[in-house]
Every structure is written in C-alpha cells, then in structure tokens.
Amino acid sequence: MSSLLDLTNSHLRDLSSVEITPELKHLDLTANRLNAIDPRILALTGLRTLNLRQNILPDVAPLDSCKCQGTLEDLEVRDNLLTEIPSLSSFSALTRLEFSYNQIRSLAPLTSLTADPTTAPPLVELYCAANKVSSIEGISGFAGLTVLELGSNRIRNIEGLEVRWFTGLCCTDAP
C-alpha cells in the first residue's frame, strides 16, 4: 500500500467511497466539496501531511482529537470557511501551518501550541493571509518561525514582533 493518497480535484462530498489505509503518511484532499473531516483521518497515527485546501469546511476542531498529533508536520486548511483557528495544543511536530483565505479574526488560539515550551512544535512557516485578522498575537512563542504571511488582513499595528526571526515576512495589502 502507498503512503500517499492524492484525491485532488476529485469532486468528493465525503470520503465514504475512499479506502483510507492505516499506513497513510500524506493525504491531499485539495479542491473537493468536503464539509467535515472523516473520522478515519482522525484515526491515522503516522500522518505527516494533511492538505484540506479548497473545501467547504466550516470547522476543523475535530483535529484536536486526531491520533497523528505527534507526527503531523504540515497542515493546510487554506481556502475553506473557517472563522477560527482550532486548538492545536497537542501537535508537537508541526513545521508548517496554512490558514489563508478563510474568515479567521484572531491568531490568539495559536498560543495553545506554545503553552508548554517543552512540547511546542518547531513551527517554521505560518500562513494566515486574506483573513480578518486585526492584530498580531499568539506567535511570540515560535522561536523558529522564519516565514510569516499575513497579507490582506486588517492589521494596523505591528507590535511585539521580533523581525530578526524572519527570512520572509508579508503584511502587505491590508485594507
């Protein structure tokens, strides 16, 4: 069995017709019509990348109970219907998070990732462009963050941000 399943642009409304094997490491569900996370995804213990881009997910809170919290490195939920970032407090391996093109108003839930510095993930890239974020908060605990994308938000002030961390910082096109 392959450790990669790419169902990009498969026009799926749910995954009932899809075989999801326990060995899966990389799952790409880009450009479907999913409005919920299949419980079988939450049961995957070795998942390293999960791409839920361009679906119609209103909420990804069920991820808080997934079994891959110690292995998931890359989570992409860009271009969905999210209004908030879920608690990701137990995810210890995340290096990349992509929440752009949603309706998110606050980055504050990201503090759940750094509440315990001994288990904080080695987050390197954070993308939250084209949301409704008005202030930069919740990211000060990510010492390894090198890319921060916040363009096309409602940010007026940049305070408490140590720019020495970044190799890429984008906050342009704020309305």
Backbone torsions as a table, in degrees:
resi	resn	phi	psi	omega
1	MET	NA	144.9	-179.8
2	SER	-79.6	148.8	176.7
3	SER	-91.6	2.6	-180.0
4	LEU	-121.8	132.0	174.1
5	LEU	-130.5	114.7	-179.6
6	ASP	-113.9	109.7	179.6
7	LEU	-113.9	31.8	179.9
8	THR	-56.4	132.6	175.2
9	ASN	55.9	40.2	179.7
10	SER	-93.9	-0.8	177.6
11	HIS	59.8	35.0	-178.4
12	LEU	-84.2	135.0	173.5
13	ARG	-92.2	-24.9	174.1
14	ASP	-154.1	177.9	-175.6
15	LEU	-108.7	19.3	-176.3
16	SER	-60.0	-28.4	-179.2
17	SER	-92.7	5.0	-174.5
18	VAL	-107.9	134.5	174.7
19	GLU	-84.8	121.8	177.4
20	ILE	-112.2	109.2	-175.4
21	THR	-88.9	148.7	-178.2
22	PRO	-62.3	-19.8	-178.4
23	GLU	-79.9	-5.5	-174.1
24	LEU	-57.7	130.5	178.8
25	LYS	-114.1	-29.2	-175.9
26	HIS	-134.0	121.8	-178.1
27	LEU	-128.4	120.8	-179.9
28	ASP	-117.7	112.9	-179.3
29	LEU	-115.6	29.6	-179.2
30	THR	-59.1	140.2	171.3
31	ALA	59.4	55.9	171.8
32	ASN	-121.9	-161.7	179.9
33	ARG	-123.7	34.4	-177.0
34	LEU	-72.5	133.3	177.4
35	ASN	-117.7	5.6	176.9
36	ALA	-154.2	157.5	178.0
37	ILE	-90.6	123.8	-179.6
38	ASP	-62.0	132.0	-179.5
39	PRO	-57.9	-25.0	178.6
40	ARG	-68.2	-28.6	175.6
41	ILE	-66.6	-41.0	-179.5
42	LEU	-64.6	-22.5	-178.3
43	ALA	-86.7	-8.5	-178.3
44	LEU	-71.4	123.7	-175.7
45	THR	-90.7	-22.3	-176.3
46	GLY	-111.8	12.9	-177.0
47	LEU	-61.9	130.0	-178.9
48	ARG	-109.0	-34.2	176.6
49	THR	-131.6	136.4	177.7
50	LEU	-134.0	117.4	-179.6
51	ASN	-115.4	112.7	179.0
52	LEU	-113.8	24.1	-176.7
53	ARG	-60.3	144.6	174.2
54	GLN	55.8	54.9	171.2
55	ASN	-121.7	-161.9	178.3
56	ILE	-125.0	43.4	-179.2
57	LEU	-76.1	120.6	177.1
58	PRO	-84.8	-15.0	-172.8
59	ASP	-160.0	139.0	174.6
60	VAL	-122.2	22.7	179.0
61	ALA	-55.5	-31.6	177.8
62	PRO	-57.0	-20.6	177.7
63	LEU	-58.5	-24.7	179.6
64	ASP	-60.7	-20.1	-179.4
65	SER	-108.0	11.7	-178.3
66	CYS	-74.2	154.9	-176.3
67	LYS	-86.2	-1.4	-177.1
68	CYS	-101.1	20.1	-175.2
69	GLN	-60.9	-26.0	179.1
70	GLY	-91.8	-7.4	-177.2
71	THR	-118.8	-24.3	-174.9
72	LEU	-66.4	121.2	-178.1
73	GLU	-104.9	-31.1	-172.9
74	ASP	-133.5	116.9	178.9
75	LEU	-122.0	120.6	179.4
76	GLU	-123.2	118.1	176.1
77	VAL	-127.2	32.4	179.1
78	ARG	-60.9	144.0	171.6
79	ASP	60.3	58.6	174.1
80	ASN	-127.6	-152.2	-178.9
81	LEU	-117.9	28.3	-176.1
82	LEU	-69.9	139.2	174.6
83	THR	-109.1	-11.8	176.4
84	GLU	-151.1	156.6	175.4
85	ILE	-81.7	130.7	-178.8
86	PRO	-75.1	166.0	172.8
87	SER	-68.4	129.2	178.4
88	LEU	-123.0	30.6	-168.9
89	SER	-57.3	-28.3	-176.6
90	SER	-99.0	4.6	179.8
91	PHE	-83.7	109.4	-173.0
92	SER	-103.4	-5.2	-176.0
93	ALA	-114.6	-0.1	-175.4
94	LEU	-59.8	127.9	173.8
95	THR	-114.9	-19.1	-177.9
96	ARG	-142.4	129.9	175.7
97	LEU	-127.7	133.3	-179.2
98	GLU	-129.7	109.6	179.9
99	PHE	-121.5	16.9	-176.7
100	SER	-64.8	158.8	175.3
101	TYR	57.8	50.1	171.8
102	ASN	-126.6	-154.7	178.3
103	GLN	-123.4	32.4	-175.7
104	ILE	-70.6	133.8	-177.6
105	ARG	-104.2	-18.8	-174.4
106	SER	-144.7	142.9	174.3
107	LEU	-93.2	-4.0	-175.6
108	ALA	-52.2	-37.3	179.2
109	PRO	-59.4	-17.7	177.9
110	LEU	-65.2	-19.7	177.6
111	THR	-62.0	-22.1	177.6
112	SER	-62.4	-25.8	179.0
113	LEU	-74.1	-27.1	-175.7
114	THR	-112.5	11.7	-179.0
115	ALA	-57.7	-38.4	176.6
116	ASP	-114.7	102.4	-176.0
117	PRO	-57.8	-23.3	-179.4
118	THR	-74.2	-21.0	179.3
119	THR	-116.8	7.1	-179.8
120	ALA	-61.9	137.6	-179.9
121	PRO	-72.0	159.2	179.3
122	PRO	-83.8	51.5	-175.1
123	LEU	-57.4	127.0	-178.1
124	VAL	-112.4	-36.8	-177.0
125	GLU	-127.2	131.3	177.9
126	LEU	-133.5	121.3	-178.7
127	TYR	-118.9	118.2	178.0
128	CYS	-138.3	37.2	-179.0
129	ALA	-72.0	157.4	173.5
130	ALA	55.1	52.0	173.1
131	ASN	-122.8	-152.2	177.9
132	LYS	-123.2	31.4	-178.6
133	VAL	-70.3	131.5	-177.9
134	SER	-110.9	-14.3	177.4
135	SER	-146.2	154.6	178.8
136	ILE	-91.8	110.9	179.8
137	GLU	-147.1	158.8	174.8
138	GLY	84.2	1.9	-176.6
139	ILE	-115.2	-1.7	-174.8
140	SER	-64.8	-20.4	-179.1
141	GLY	-83.2	-2.2	-178.3
142	PHE	-95.4	85.1	-176.0
143	ALA	-66.7	-25.3	-178.4
144	GLY	-94.1	3.2	-178.1
145	LEU	-65.5	123.6	180.0
146	THR	-117.2	-20.2	178.6
147	VAL	-126.8	124.6	177.4
148	LEU	-131.9	116.8	-179.1
149	GLU	-113.1	112.1	-179.8
150	LEU	-129.2	17.7	-178.5
151	GLY	-60.2	154.6	178.4
152	SER	57.7	46.5	173.1
153	ASN	-119.3	-163.1	-179.7
154	ARG	-112.9	31.1	-176.7
155	ILE	-75.3	128.5	179.8
156	ARG	-108.5	-33.3	-178.7
157	ASN	-129.3	143.3	173.1
158	ILE	-114.4	105.4	-179.3
159	GLU	-128.4	146.3	175.8
160	GLY	69.6	22.6	-178.6
161	LEU	-110.1	120.5	-179.2
162	GLU	-88.0	98.1	-175.4
163	VAL	-69.9	-11.2	178.5
164	ARG	-64.5	-19.2	179.1
165	TRP	-69.2	-32.9	-162.2
166	PHE	-91.6	141.0	167.3
167	THR	-100.5	-17.8	176.7
168	GLY	-145.1	122.6	178.8
169	LEU	-137.0	123.1	178.9
170	CYS	-130.5	120.6	176.0
171	CYS	-132.4	27.1	-175.5
172	THR	-81.4	170.8	176.1
173	ASP	63.0	26.3	175.5
174	ALA	-69.2	134.9	-178.4
175	PRO	-66.8	NA	NA
